[in-house]
Amino acid sequence: MTTLRAALTAVGCSAAALTIAACGPLGSGKAEPASTALADQPASVIGTKSLAAMKSASTMTVDLDGITDGKPMKYHMAMSDTGDCQGNLTMEGGNVRMVKSGPSLYMKGDDAFWSSQGADGKAAQEVIGKRWMKTKASGPDSKEFLQACDLKAFLAELDKEEGGDDGGTKGEPVTVDGTPALPITGKDGAETITAYIATQGKPYMLKVVTKGGKEPGTLHFTDFDKPVDIKAPAAKDVVDIDKLGG
């Protein structure tokens, strides 16, 4: 059914935009300094080590509160390097729950979400009701969504957006959710982006704050390497849109 696929694509496009928001002012360090304390090293080296730590994580949870494509958006997603994920996305006043489990992708919108999709959303809701939409994760309509669901794809996008050799400017040590961290700030056009890197344990990126520009917001990264219990909805609660045609 075309209206159902349009809804899935709309969510996918919004979710894919989140991967760009994860970009921090991290550079590519060329040489290791003599000091072994992370905070004493050049920003570019800290950035390189942080990216390596992020890419080594088998799981993590990502939270966003900001502006994407000119609209407020909140996003919460637990992701695994197996490609599975689960979470939710709030946009245009509506909420969408999402699960990717094995070969299948599931999505469930609330009443406000369907209303935000206009006449097509109303028609789709008449078919779906309170059930989940299901489609193939390998399908063309799923591609953009999976960029913000598959951990490996998410981190590959982060790596792609890596900054230059200067790596940004280091700030004074702070604490992020109880973990000592070092802020590194850089500019990207009208945006000022500050990444907070853990200085205790692995140098994970804990938070990224973007100010100015068209898409300000805050990203939090948590639950590194913690088990993610991802469960597909029960079959009785699912509508397989690949079998509806259209």
Buried (B, 14 or more C-beta within 10 A) or exposed (E): BEBBBBBBBBBBEBBBBBBBBBBBBBBBBEEEEEEEEBBBBBBBBBBBBBBEBBBEBBBBBBBBBBBBEEEEBBBBBBBBBBBBBBBBBBBBEBBBBBBBBEEBBBBBBBEBBBBBBEEBBEBBBEBBEEBBBBBBBEBEBBBBBBBBBBBEBBBEBBBEBBBEEEBBEBBEEBEBEEBBBBBBBBBBEEBBBBBBBBBEEBBBBBBBBBEEBEBBBBBBBBBBEEEBEBEBBEEEBBBEBBEEEE
